Amino acid sequence: MFEAFVAICLLASGDAEAGTQAQQRCRTALLPGFASDSQADCQAGVRARPPAWLAKTSAGAPYCEPRPPTRLAFVEAAPGLFVHRGAIAEPDAENAGDVSNIAFVVGADSIAVIDAGGSRQVGEQVYLSIRAISDLPISHLILTHMHPDHVFGAEPLREAGAQIVGQMNLPRALADRAGTYETSFGRLIGAPAFLGSRIIAPDRTVATSERIDLGSRAIELKAWPTAHTATDMTVLDLSSEVLIAGDLVFHEHAPALDGSLKGWRSVLGDLSRRPARRVVPGHGGPVLDWPRGAETLERYLAVLETDTRAALAAGLTLNAAAAVIGAGEAGHWQLFDLYNPRNATVAFTELEWE
């Protein structure tokens, strides 16, 4: 099987004081949607209708080569349900934004992907991982929430044929943050790893719940009130009874509160009553027993609330409170010092106005 590729480049200035010259930083990008048994047919297709975004980049002429192996490892968590564990790390050039969990479900007729990783490069690798297992159409990409480590890989999966689905608040949230996300993630990952990555809007949204039939296999999408973020959505694979929770569930990786502390605790209570046996968290795992898999997160959020209320009762300033809220949880989470101060600030701001 042949796939289409293109070299995309960023022209970067060298160090003038050192007398270096400007140099090209490039990467080879995969262009899904043109796969063919024939190299000639693949090349004819991509040259006749190349993706529109290529016109806005410094890119060479598209070409076709044999399909390469994927660099992402997926495990079969249940028959037909495959899960990739992202690195528990900050996005950087080495991981290219591959820092969150990704899943896909294979039905008799089509495939649904849940989350897409933190760069176009990761999304391309998700596509190759799927194609190493099945040639069925990729019909849906479900984004569990707005955070950049889950959404920047969406575009190549749309090019492969997926309709992108998100919670009802997702389009506005992404539109409001696209520039900031592209700048901040681009800086963390750097070129060339981030080249070609951009935020794209979902094709449609879910306000409450929806069932998608993949052919003799259904998945159930559920939109939630503000919790981890204001854009959270989960996916339940009804065949395996595995809940794909996005960042409503964290494991090992320090939780990130970007919505409502009280809302998150309430949603976790509702989630625990979902008819699931196991859960795929947004980070860590990648597969845990349910609802036991949420116990460490529930404990952390309870400590966050208790400590915040104590700080408010003691009349601490925000800065003083942020230094002590949640401190007892430090030994239980990776990246704790990076995320807990932010969580303390959000919790303090929320609870002081009750």
C-alpha positions as YAML, in Angstrom:
chain: A
units: angstrom
residues:
- id: 1
  name: MET
  ca: [0.00, 0.00, 0.00]
- id: 2
  name: PHE
  ca: [1.24, 3.49, -0.90]
- id: 3
  name: GLU
  ca: [0.68, 6.69, 1.09]
- id: 4
  name: ALA
  ca: [1.17, 10.34, 0.16]
- id: 5
  name: PHE
  ca: [3.84, 12.52, 1.77]
- id: 6
  name: VAL
  ca: [5.20, 16.04, 1.51]
- id: 7
  name: ALA
  ca: [8.21, 17.88, 2.93]
- id: 8
  name: ILE
  ca: [7.09, 20.94, 4.88]
- id: 9
  name: CYS
  ca: [9.66, 23.46, 6.03]
- id: 10
  name: LEU
  ca: [10.09, 26.50, 8.21]
- id: 11
  name: LEU
  ca: [12.66, 29.07, 7.17]
- id: 12
  name: ALA
  ca: [14.57, 30.05, 10.30]
- id: 13
  name: SER
  ca: [17.22, 32.73, 10.66]
- id: 14
  name: GLY
  ca: [20.61, 31.69, 11.93]
- id: 15
  name: ASP
  ca: [22.73, 33.47, 14.53]
- id: 16
  name: ALA
  ca: [23.95, 36.58, 12.74]
- id: 17
  name: GLU
  ca: [26.59, 37.34, 15.38]
- id: 18
  name: ALA
  ca: [28.13, 33.92, 14.86]
- id: 19
  name: GLY
  ca: [28.04, 34.43, 11.15]
- id: 20
  name: THR
  ca: [25.78, 31.46, 10.53]
- id: 21
  name: GLN
  ca: [23.45, 31.40, 7.57]
- id: 22
  name: ALA
  ca: [19.70, 30.96, 7.50]
- id: 23
  name: GLN
  ca: [18.75, 27.31, 7.36]
- id: 24
  name: GLN
  ca: [15.72, 25.21, 6.53]
- id: 25
  name: ARG
  ca: [14.04, 23.15, 9.25]
- id: 26
  name: CYS
  ca: [11.81, 20.54, 7.67]
- id: 27
  name: ARG
  ca: [9.87, 17.39, 8.35]
- id: 28
  name: THR
  ca: [8.16, 14.85, 6.14]
- id: 29
  name: ALA
  ca: [4.41, 14.96, 6.70]
- id: 30
  name: LEU
  ca: [2.00, 12.16, 5.90]
- id: 31
  name: LEU
  ca: [-1.10, 13.14, 3.90]
- id: 32
  name: PRO
  ca: [-3.87, 10.62, 4.68]
- id: 33
  name: GLY
  ca: [-6.69, 10.12, 2.23]
- id: 34
  name: PHE
  ca: [-4.68, 9.09, -0.82]
- id: 35
  name: ALA
  ca: [-3.74, 5.51, 0.03]
- id: 36
  name: SER
  ca: [-3.65, 3.22, -2.98]
- id: 37
  name: ASP
  ca: [-2.30, -0.14, -4.06]
- id: 38
  name: SER
  ca: [-0.67, 1.70, -6.94]
- id: 39
  name: GLN
  ca: [2.01, 4.35, -6.50]
- id: 40
  name: ALA
  ca: [0.88, 6.00, -9.75]
- id: 41
  name: ASP
  ca: [-2.75, 6.22, -8.58]
- id: 42
  name: CYS
  ca: [-1.67, 7.61, -5.20]
- id: 43
  name: GLN
  ca: [0.48, 10.28, -6.85]
- id: 44
  name: ALA
  ca: [-2.21, 11.20, -9.35]
- id: 45
  name: GLY
  ca: [-4.72, 11.66, -6.54]
- id: 46
  name: VAL
  ca: [-2.59, 13.84, -4.28]
- id: 47
  name: ARG
  ca: [-1.32, 16.00, -7.12]
- id: 48
  name: ALA
  ca: [-4.83, 16.56, -8.46]
- id: 49
  name: ARG
  ca: [-6.31, 17.61, -5.10]
- id: 50
  name: PRO
  ca: [-3.63, 18.33, -2.48]
- id: 51
  name: PRO
  ca: [-4.84, 19.46, 0.97]
- id: 52
  name: ALA
  ca: [-5.64, 23.18, 0.96]
- id: 53
  name: TRP
  ca: [-3.39, 23.90, 3.95]
- id: 54
  name: LEU
  ca: [-0.29, 23.07, 1.90]
- id: 55
  name: ALA
  ca: [-0.72, 26.32, -0.04]
- id: 56
  name: LYS
  ca: [-0.06, 28.23, 3.18]
- id: 57
  name: THR
  ca: [3.22, 26.48, 3.97]
- id: 58
  name: SER
  ca: [6.68, 26.15, 2.50]
- id: 59
  name: ALA
  ca: [6.19, 22.69, 1.03]
- id: 60
  name: GLY
  ca: [7.57, 20.62, -1.77]
- id: 61
  name: ALA
  ca: [5.57, 18.62, -4.28]
- id: 62
  name: PRO
  ca: [3.60, 15.74, -2.76]
- id: 63
  name: TYR
  ca: [4.82, 12.25, -3.59]
- id: 64
  name: CYS
  ca: [3.93, 8.66, -2.73]
- id: 65
  name: GLU
  ca: [5.97, 5.93, -1.08]
- id: 66
  name: PRO
  ca: [5.19, 2.56, 0.52]
- id: 67
  name: ARG
  ca: [3.30, 2.89, 3.80]
- id: 68
  name: PRO
  ca: [5.80, 3.04, 6.69]
- id: 69
  name: PRO
  ca: [5.36, 1.34, 10.07]
- id: 70
  name: THR
  ca: [3.90, 3.38, 12.91]
- id: 71
  name: ARG
  ca: [6.00, 4.67, 15.78]
- id: 72
  name: LEU
  ca: [3.09, 4.59, 18.29]
- id: 73
  name: ALA
  ca: [2.40, 1.51, 20.38]
- id: 74
  name: PHE
  ca: [-1.24, 0.52, 20.91]
- id: 75
  name: VAL
  ca: [-2.40, -2.32, 23.14]
- id: 76
  name: GLU
  ca: [-5.65, -4.22, 22.60]
- id: 77
  name: ALA
  ca: [-7.42, -3.46, 25.87]
- id: 78
  name: ALA
  ca: [-10.47, -5.46, 24.79]
- id: 79
  name: PRO
  ca: [-11.35, -7.16, 21.50]
- id: 80
  name: GLY
  ca: [-11.41, -4.40, 18.91]
- id: 81
  name: LEU
  ca: [-10.50, -1.63, 21.40]
- id: 82
  name: PHE
  ca: [-6.96, -0.31, 21.12]
- id: 83
  name: VAL
  ca: [-5.28, 2.13, 23.51]
- id: 84
  name: HIS
  ca: [-2.06, 4.14, 23.35]
- id: 85
  name: ARG
  ca: [-0.46, 5.47, 26.53]
- id: 86
  name: GLY
  ca: [1.03, 8.92, 26.12]
- id: 87
  name: ALA
  ca: [4.19, 9.91, 27.94]
- id: 88
  name: ILE
  ca: [3.79, 11.38, 31.41]
- id: 89
  name: ALA
  ca: [5.80, 14.45, 30.56]
- id: 90
  name: GLU
  ca: [5.50, 17.98, 29.32]
- id: 91
  name: PRO
  ca: [5.31, 18.31, 25.52]
- id: 92
  name: ASP
  ca: [8.75, 18.68, 23.93]
- id: 93
  name: ALA
  ca: [10.68, 18.04, 20.74]
- id: 94
  name: GLU
  ca: [11.37, 14.43, 21.68]
- id: 95
  name: ASN
  ca: [7.75, 13.39, 22.27]
- id: 96
  name: ALA
  ca: [6.21, 15.82, 19.72]
- id: 97
  name: GLY
  ca: [3.20, 16.30, 22.00]
- id: 98
  name: ASP
  ca: [2.52, 12.59, 22.52]
- id: 99
  name: VAL
  ca: [1.59, 13.12, 26.18]
- id: 100
  name: SER
  ca: [-2.03, 11.95, 26.41]
- id: 101
  name: ASN
  ca: [-3.82, 8.67, 25.91]
- id: 102
  name: ILE
  ca: [-5.49, 7.84, 22.59]
- id: 103
  name: ALA
  ca: [-7.92, 5.06, 21.73]
- id: 104
  name: PHE
  ca: [-9.77, 3.66, 18.75]
- id: 105
  name: VAL
  ca: [-12.67, 1.25, 18.46]
- id: 106
  name: VAL
  ca: [-13.07, -1.09, 15.48]
- id: 107
  name: GLY
  ca: [-16.60, -2.01, 14.45]
- id: 108
  name: ALA
  ca: [-17.77, -4.20, 11.59]
- id: 109
  name: ASP
  ca: [-18.23, -1.19, 9.28]
- id: 110
  name: SER
  ca: [-15.97, 1.60, 10.52]
- id: 111
  name: ILE
  ca: [-13.56, 2.88, 13.16]
- id: 112
  name: ALA
  ca: [-13.94, 5.64, 15.75]
- id: 113
  name: VAL
  ca: [-10.89, 7.35, 17.24]
- id: 114
  name: ILE
  ca: [-10.97, 9.01, 20.65]
- id: 115
  name: ASP
  ca: [-8.54, 11.94, 20.95]
- id: 116
  name: ALA
  ca: [-5.73, 12.73, 18.56]
- id: 117
  name: GLY
  ca: [-2.57, 13.74, 20.41]
- id: 118
  name: GLY
  ca: [-0.67, 17.00, 20.67]
- id: 119
  name: SER
  ca: [0.63, 17.58, 17.13]
- id: 120
  name: ARG
  ca: [-0.15, 16.79, 13.54]
- id: 121
  name: GLN
  ca: [2.80, 14.40, 13.64]
- id: 122
  name: VAL
  ca: [1.11, 12.37, 16.40]
- id: 123
  name: GLY
  ca: [-2.16, 12.31, 14.46]
- id: 124
  name: GLU
  ca: [-0.33, 10.96, 11.41]
- id: 125
  name: GLN
  ca: [1.10, 8.17, 13.55]
- id: 126
  name: VAL
  ca: [-2.36, 7.36, 14.93]
- id: 127
  name: TYR
  ca: [-3.54, 6.94, 11.35]
- id: 128
  name: LEU
  ca: [-0.65, 4.57, 10.59]
- id: 129
  name: SER
  ca: [-1.38, 2.58, 13.76]
- id: 130
  name: ILE
  ca: [-4.98, 2.13, 12.69]
- id: 131
  name: ARG
  ca: [-3.96, 1.11, 9.19]
- id: 132
  name: ALA
  ca: [-1.60, -1.51, 10.61]
- id: 133
  name: ILE
  ca: [-4.69, -3.18, 12.10]
- id: 134
  name: SER
  ca: [-7.58, -2.43, 9.75]
- id: 135
  name: ASP
  ca: [-8.40, -0.85, 6.39]
- id: 136
  name: LEU
  ca: [-11.98, -0.06, 7.44]
- id: 137
  name: PRO
  ca: [-13.08, 3.58, 7.03]
- id: 138
  name: ILE
  ca: [-12.19, 5.92, 9.88]
- id: 139
  name: SER
  ca: [-15.65, 7.41, 10.37]
- id: 140
  name: HIS
  ca: [-15.34, 9.47, 13.58]
- id: 141
  name: LEU
  ca: [-12.84, 11.29, 15.72]
- id: 142
  name: ILE
  ca: [-14.24, 12.14, 19.15]
- id: 143
  name: LEU
  ca: [-12.41, 14.87, 21.07]
- id: 144
  name: THR
  ca: [-12.92, 14.47, 24.81]
- id: 145
  name: HIS
  ca: [-12.13, 18.13, 25.57]
- id: 146
  name: MET
  ca: [-10.30, 21.25, 24.44]
- id: 147
  name: HIS
  ca: [-6.74, 20.81, 25.74]
- id: 148
  name: PRO
  ca: [-4.01, 20.98, 23.09]
- id: 149
  name: ASP
  ca: [-2.42, 17.63, 23.90]
- id: 150
  name: HIS
  ca: [-5.69, 15.99, 22.81]
- id: 151
  name: VAL
  ca: [-6.64, 18.02, 19.72]
- id: 152
  name: PHE
  ca: [-3.64, 19.08, 17.62]
- id: 153
  name: GLY
  ca: [-3.52, 15.71, 15.84]
- id: 154
  name: ALA
  ca: [-7.09, 16.00, 14.56]
- id: 155
  name: GLU
  ca: [-6.52, 17.27, 11.03]
- id: 156
  name: PRO
  ca: [-4.83, 14.20, 9.48]
- id: 157
  name: LEU
  ca: [-7.63, 12.02, 10.84]
- id: 158
  name: ARG
  ca: [-10.18, 14.31, 9.23]
- id: 159
  name: GLU
  ca: [-8.18, 14.01, 5.98]
- id: 160
  name: ALA
  ca: [-8.48, 10.24, 6.39]
- id: 161
  name: GLY
  ca: [-12.28, 10.62, 6.39]
- id: 162
  name: ALA
  ca: [-13.21, 11.09, 10.04]
- id: 163
  name: GLN
  ca: [-16.00, 13.40, 11.11]
- id: 164
  name: ILE
  ca: [-14.82, 15.30, 14.18]
- id: 165
  name: VAL
  ca: [-17.24, 15.33, 17.12]
- id: 166
  name: GLY
  ca: [-16.96, 17.34, 20.33]
- id: 167
  name: GLN
  ca: [-18.97, 18.57, 23.28]
- id: 168
  name: MET
  ca: [-21.25, 21.55, 22.55]
- id: 169
  name: ASN
  ca: [-18.87, 24.10, 24.11]
- id: 170
  name: LEU
  ca: [-15.82, 22.86, 22.21]
- id: 171
  name: PRO
  ca: [-16.03, 25.03, 19.05]
- id: 172
  name: ARG
  ca: [-16.08, 28.30, 20.97]
- id: 173
  name: ALA
  ca: [-13.41, 27.13, 23.43]
- id: 174
  name: LEU
  ca: [-11.03, 26.16, 20.62]
- id: 175
  name: ALA
  ca: [-11.71, 29.35, 18.65]
- id: 176
  name: ASP
  ca: [-10.95, 31.46, 21.72]
- id: 177
  name: ARG
  ca: [-7.69, 29.62, 22.46]
- id: 178
  name: ALA
  ca: [-6.36, 28.59, 19.04]
- id: 179
  name: GLY
  ca: [-3.74, 31.31, 18.78]
- id: 180
  name: THR
  ca: [-2.53, 30.84, 22.34]
- id: 181
  name: TYR
  ca: [-2.39, 27.07, 22.02]
- id: 182
  name: GLU
  ca: [-0.51, 27.21, 18.72]
- id: 183
  name: THR
  ca: [2.03, 29.64, 20.14]
- id: 184
  name: SER
  ca: [2.57, 27.86, 23.46]
- id: 185
  name: PHE
  ca: [2.63, 24.33, 22.09]
- id: 186
  name: GLY
  ca: [4.75, 25.38, 19.14]
- id: 187
  name: ARG
  ca: [7.28, 26.83, 21.57]
- id: 188
  name: LEU
  ca: [7.33, 23.71, 23.75]
- id: 189
  name: ILE
  ca: [7.62, 21.22, 20.90]
- id: 190
  name: GLY
  ca: [9.59, 23.38, 18.49]
- id: 191
  name: ALA
  ca: [10.13, 23.01, 14.77]
- id: 192
  name: PRO
  ca: [10.28, 20.75, 12.89]
- id: 193
  name: ALA
  ca: [8.21, 18.43, 15.15]
- id: 194
  name: PHE
  ca: [5.28, 20.86, 15.33]
- id: 195
  name: LEU
  ca: [5.21, 21.80, 11.65]
- id: 196
  name: GLY
  ca: [1.77, 21.44, 10.07]
- id: 197
  name: SER
  ca: [-0.05, 21.44, 13.42]
- id: 198
  name: ARG
  ca: [-3.09, 23.66, 13.83]
- id: 199
  name: ILE
  ca: [-6.38, 23.82, 15.67]
- id: 200
  name: ILE
  ca: [-9.44, 22.85, 13.63]
- id: 201
  name: ALA
  ca: [-13.08, 23.07, 14.65]
- id: 202
  name: PRO
  ca: [-15.25, 19.98, 15.16]
- id: 203
  name: ASP
  ca: [-17.69, 19.15, 12.40]
- id: 204
  name: ARG
  ca: [-20.55, 18.73, 14.85]
- id: 205
  name: THR
  ca: [-21.26, 18.74, 18.57]
- id: 206
  name: VAL
  ca: [-23.11, 16.79, 21.25]
- id: 207
  name: ALA
  ca: [-25.23, 18.62, 23.82]
- id: 208
  name: THR
  ca: [-26.32, 15.67, 25.99]
- id: 209
  name: SER
  ca: [-25.67, 12.17, 24.70]
- id: 210
  name: GLU
  ca: [-25.49, 10.28, 21.43]
- id: 211
  name: ARG
  ca: [-24.98, 6.72, 20.25]
- id: 212
  name: ILE
  ca: [-22.82, 5.96, 17.21]
- id: 213
  name: ASP
  ca: [-23.13, 2.62, 15.40]
- id: 214
  name: LEU
  ca: [-19.81, 1.39, 14.00]
- id: 215
  name: GLY
  ca: [-21.41, -1.78, 12.66]
- id: 216
  name: SER
  ca: [-22.39, -4.46, 15.18]
- id: 217
  name: ARG
  ca: [-20.74, -2.26, 17.80]
- id: 218
  name: ALA
  ca: [-22.01, 0.94, 19.37]
- id: 219
  name: ILE
  ca: [-20.30, 3.65, 21.36]
- id: 220
  name: GLU
  ca: [-22.13, 6.09, 23.59]
- id: 221
  name: LEU
  ca: [-21.01, 9.73, 23.83]
- id: 222
  name: LYS
  ca: [-21.91, 11.69, 26.94]
- id: 223
  name: ALA
  ca: [-21.43, 15.46, 27.39]
- id: 224
  name: TRP
  ca: [-20.80, 16.63, 30.96]
- id: 225
  name: PRO
  ca: [-21.27, 19.88, 32.90]
- id: 226
  name: THR
  ca: [-18.16, 21.92, 33.69]
- id: 227
  name: ALA
  ca: [-15.65, 19.72, 35.53]
- id: 228
  name: HIS
  ca: [-12.05, 19.22, 34.36]
- id: 229
  name: THR
  ca: [-12.96, 21.80, 31.69]
- id: 230
  name: ALA
  ca: [-16.18, 23.25, 30.30]
- id: 231
  name: THR
  ca: [-15.86, 20.93, 27.26]
- id: 232
  name: ASP
  ca: [-15.69, 17.40, 28.73]
- id: 233
  name: MET
  ca: [-17.14, 14.38, 26.96]
- id: 234
  name: THR
  ca: [-16.73, 10.64, 27.56]
- id: 235
  name: VAL
  ca: [-17.08, 7.61, 25.31]
- id: 236
  name: LEU
  ca: [-18.45, 4.27, 26.50]
- id: 237
  name: ASP
  ca: [-17.75, 1.24, 24.34]
- id: 238
  name: LEU
  ca: [-20.89, -0.76, 24.98]
- id: 239
  name: SER
  ca: [-19.43, -4.04, 23.74]
- id: 240
  name: SER
  ca: [-16.46, -4.14, 26.11]
- id: 241
  name: GLU
  ca: [-17.95, -1.95, 28.86]
- id: 242
  name: VAL
  ca: [-14.80, 0.19, 28.78]
- id: 243
  name: LEU
  ca: [-15.23, 3.88, 29.54]
- id: 244
  name: ILE
  ca: [-12.87, 6.23, 27.71]
- id: 245
  name: ALA
  ca: [-12.92, 9.15, 30.10]
- id: 246
  name: GLY
  ca: [-10.48, 11.68, 28.70]
- id: 247
  name: ASP
  ca: [-9.11, 13.94, 31.42]
- id: 248
  name: LEU
  ca: [-12.10, 13.46, 33.68]
- id: 249
  name: VAL
  ca: [-9.86, 10.69, 35.05]
- id: 250
  name: PHE
  ca: [-6.14, 11.12, 35.75]
- id: 251
  name: HIS
  ca: [-3.72, 8.41, 36.87]
- id: 252
  name: GLU
  ca: [-0.07, 8.96, 37.85]
- id: 253
  name: HIS
  ca: [0.03, 12.31, 36.00]
- id: 254
  name: ALA
  ca: [-0.91, 15.20, 38.30]
- id: 255
  name: PRO
  ca: [-4.50, 16.32, 37.63]
- id: 256
  name: ALA
  ca: [-5.10, 19.62, 35.86]
- id: 257
  name: LEU
  ca: [-8.08, 21.71, 37.00]
- id: 258
  name: ASP
  ca: [-9.26, 24.07, 34.26]
- id: 259
  name: GLY
  ca: [-12.97, 24.15, 35.06]
- id: 260
  name: SER
  ca: [-14.75, 23.67, 38.39]
- id: 261
  name: LEU
  ca: [-13.51, 21.77, 41.45]
- id: 262
  name: LYS
  ca: [-17.02, 21.19, 42.78]
- id: 263
  name: GLY
  ca: [-18.24, 20.34, 39.31]
- id: 264
  name: TRP
  ca: [-15.49, 17.80, 38.79]
- id: 265
  name: ARG
  ca: [-16.22, 16.06, 42.09]
- id: 266
  name: SER
  ca: [-19.91, 15.90, 41.21]
- id: 267
  name: VAL
  ca: [-19.24, 14.54, 37.71]
- id: 268
  name: LEU
  ca: [-16.92, 11.86, 39.10]
- id: 269
  name: GLY
  ca: [-19.76, 10.70, 41.32]
- id: 270
  name: ASP
  ca: [-22.06, 10.45, 38.31]
- id: 271
  name: LEU
  ca: [-19.36, 8.73, 36.24]
- id: 272
  name: SER
  ca: [-18.88, 6.08, 38.91]
- id: 273
  name: ARG
  ca: [-22.44, 4.96, 38.27]
- id: 274
  name: ARG
  ca: [-21.90, 4.46, 34.53]
- id: 275
  name: PRO
  ca: [-22.23, 0.80, 33.42]
- id: 276
  name: ALA
  ca: [-18.50, 0.27, 32.88]
- id: 277
  name: ARG
  ca: [-16.06, -2.35, 34.12]
- id: 278
  name: ARG
  ca: [-12.82, -0.59, 33.17]
- id: 279
  name: VAL
  ca: [-11.70, 2.91, 32.27]
- id: 280
  name: VAL
  ca: [-9.11, 4.51, 29.98]
- id: 281
  name: PRO
  ca: [-7.92, 7.70, 31.73]
- id: 282
  name: GLY
  ca: [-6.67, 10.72, 29.84]
- id: 283
  name: HIS
  ca: [-3.19, 10.17, 31.29]
- id: 284
  name: GLY
  ca: [-1.56, 7.15, 32.90]
- id: 285
  name: GLY
  ca: [-3.06, 3.68, 32.98]
- id: 286
  name: PRO
  ca: [-3.75, 3.06, 30.19]
- id: 287
  name: VAL
  ca: [-6.56, 0.78, 31.44]
- id: 288
  name: LEU
  ca: [-7.83, 0.67, 35.03]
- id: 289
  name: ASP
  ca: [-10.61, -1.10, 36.89]
- id: 290
  name: TRP
  ca: [-13.73, 1.03, 37.29]
- id: 291
  name: PRO
  ca: [-14.73, 2.79, 39.48]
- id: 292
  name: ARG
  ca: [-11.68, 1.90, 41.54]
- id: 293
  name: GLY
  ca: [-9.46, 3.60, 38.96]
- id: 294
  name: ALA
  ca: [-10.73, 7.02, 40.05]
- id: 295
  name: GLU
  ca: [-9.95, 6.62, 43.76]
- id: 296
  name: THR
  ca: [-6.62, 8.49, 43.72]
- id: 297
  name: LEU
  ca: [-8.14, 11.36, 41.75]
- id: 298
  name: GLU
  ca: [-11.14, 11.53, 44.10]
- id: 299
  name: ARG
  ca: [-8.77, 11.70, 47.06]
- id: 300
  name: TYR
  ca: [-6.73, 14.47, 45.47]
- id: 301
  name: LEU
  ca: [-9.79, 16.58, 44.66]
- id: 302
  name: ALA
  ca: [-11.14, 16.09, 48.18]
- id: 303
  name: VAL
  ca: [-7.81, 17.25, 49.65]
- id: 304
  name: LEU
  ca: [-7.79, 20.20, 47.26]
- id: 305
  name: GLU
  ca: [-11.22, 21.29, 48.47]
- id: 306
  name: THR
  ca: [-10.51, 20.70, 52.16]
- id: 307
  name: ASP
  ca: [-7.19, 22.57, 52.04]
- id: 308
  name: THR
  ca: [-8.71, 25.44, 50.07]
- id: 309
  name: ARG
  ca: [-11.53, 25.89, 52.56]
- id: 310
  name: ALA
  ca: [-9.03, 25.83, 55.41]
- id: 311
  name: ALA
  ca: [-6.88, 28.47, 53.70]
- id: 312
  name: LEU
  ca: [-9.90, 30.69, 53.16]
- id: 313
  name: ALA
  ca: [-11.00, 30.28, 56.76]
- id: 314
  name: ALA
  ca: [-7.50, 31.24, 57.90]
- id: 315
  name: GLY
  ca: [-7.61, 34.40, 55.78]
- id: 316
  name: LEU
  ca: [-4.59, 33.44, 53.66]
- id: 317
  name: THR
  ca: [-3.84, 35.42, 50.52]
- id: 318
  name: LEU
  ca: [-3.97, 33.59, 47.19]
- id: 319
  name: ASN
  ca: [-0.17, 33.37, 46.97]
- id: 320
  name: ALA
  ca: [0.17, 32.03, 50.50]
- id: 321
  name: ALA
  ca: [-2.68, 29.57, 49.99]
- id: 322
  name: ALA
  ca: [-1.28, 28.23, 46.71]
- id: 323
  name: ALA
  ca: [1.90, 27.24, 48.55]
- id: 324
  name: VAL
  ca: [0.08, 24.94, 50.97]
- id: 325
  name: ILE
  ca: [-3.11, 23.74, 49.25]
- id: 326
  name: GLY
  ca: [-2.75, 20.11, 48.23]
- id: 327
  name: ALA
  ca: [0.84, 19.88, 49.47]
- id: 328
  name: GLY
  ca: [0.22, 16.55, 51.19]
- id: 329
  name: GLU
  ca: [-0.46, 14.93, 47.81]
- id: 330
  name: ALA
  ca: [2.99, 15.73, 46.39]
- id: 331
  name: GLY
  ca: [4.34, 12.19, 46.71]
- id: 332
  name: HIS
  ca: [1.45, 10.61, 44.82]
- id: 333
  name: TRP
  ca: [1.68, 12.32, 41.43]
- id: 334
  name: GLN
  ca: [4.21, 12.96, 38.69]
- id: 335
  name: LEU
  ca: [4.56, 16.59, 37.51]
- id: 336
  name: PHE
  ca: [2.95, 17.67, 40.78]
- id: 337
  name: ASP
  ca: [4.95, 20.88, 41.21]
- id: 338
  name: LEU
  ca: [3.95, 21.99, 37.73]
- id: 339
  name: TYR
  ca: [0.19, 21.44, 38.04]
- id: 340
  name: ASN
  ca: [-0.78, 21.69, 41.71]
- id: 341
  name: PRO
  ca: [-0.12, 25.45, 42.11]
- id: 342
  name: ARG
  ca: [-2.42, 26.10, 39.14]
- id: 343
  name: ASN
  ca: [-5.08, 23.83, 40.61]
- id: 344
  name: ALA
  ca: [-4.82, 25.59, 43.97]
- id: 345
  name: THR
  ca: [-5.31, 28.96, 42.28]
- id: 346
  name: VAL
  ca: [-8.40, 27.78, 40.39]
- id: 347
  name: ALA
  ca: [-9.87, 26.15, 43.52]
- id: 348
  name: PHE
  ca: [-9.20, 29.22, 45.69]
- id: 349
  name: THR
  ca: [-10.78, 31.54, 43.13]
- id: 350
  name: GLU
  ca: [-13.84, 29.32, 42.80]
- id: 351
  name: LEU
  ca: [-14.50, 28.71, 46.49]
- id: 352
  name: GLU
  ca: [-13.82, 32.24, 47.79]
- id: 353
  name: TRP
  ca: [-16.92, 33.47, 45.94]
- id: 354
  name: GLU
  ca: [-19.38, 30.91, 47.31]
...
